[in-house]
C-alpha cells in the first residue's frame, strides 16, 4: 500500500507519498504542526490517504480511505 499526504490550499494540490502508514502519519503531524493557525485555516483539506491503487499513473491513485484528517 501507499499512503499519501494531501494538502489542498486555494485549489492547489500538494501530495507526498510514503510506503508505511506510520511514516505518513508522523510526517503529516509534523507538517500540520509547523503551520500557523492562520495557515491551517487556509487549507481546504489536509489529510493522509491510503490509496487503493499504488500505481502513480493510474486514474484511481488518489482514491481510497482517509486515515487521518486535520482541521
Secondary structure in CASP SS format (residue, H / E / C, confidence):
PFRMAT SS
TARGET T0000
AUTHOR 0000-0000-0000
METHOD secondary structure of the structure
MODEL  1
X C 1.00
X C 1.00
X E 1.00
X E 1.00
X E 1.00
X E 1.00
X E 1.00
X E 1.00
X E 1.00
X C 1.00
X C 1.00
X E 1.00
X E 1.00
X E 1.00
X E 1.00
X E 1.00
X E 1.00
X E 1.00
X C 1.00
X C 1.00
X H 1.00
X H 1.00
X H 1.00
X H 1.00
X H 1.00
X H 1.00
X H 1.00
X H 1.00
X H 1.00
X H 1.00
X H 1.00
X H 1.00
X H 1.00
X H 1.00
X C 1.00
X C 1.00
X H 1.00
X H 1.00
X H 1.00
X H 1.00
X H 1.00
X C 1.00
X E 1.00
X E 1.00
X E 1.00
X E 1.00
X E 1.00
X E 1.00
X E 1.00
X E 1.00
X E 1.00
X C 1.00
X C 1.00
X C 1.00
X C 1.00
X C 1.00
X C 1.00
X C 1.00
X C 1.00
X C 1.00
X C 1.00
X C 1.00
X C 1.00
X E 1.00
X E 1.00
X E 1.00
X E 1.00
X E 1.00
X E 1.00
X C 1.00
X C 1.00
END
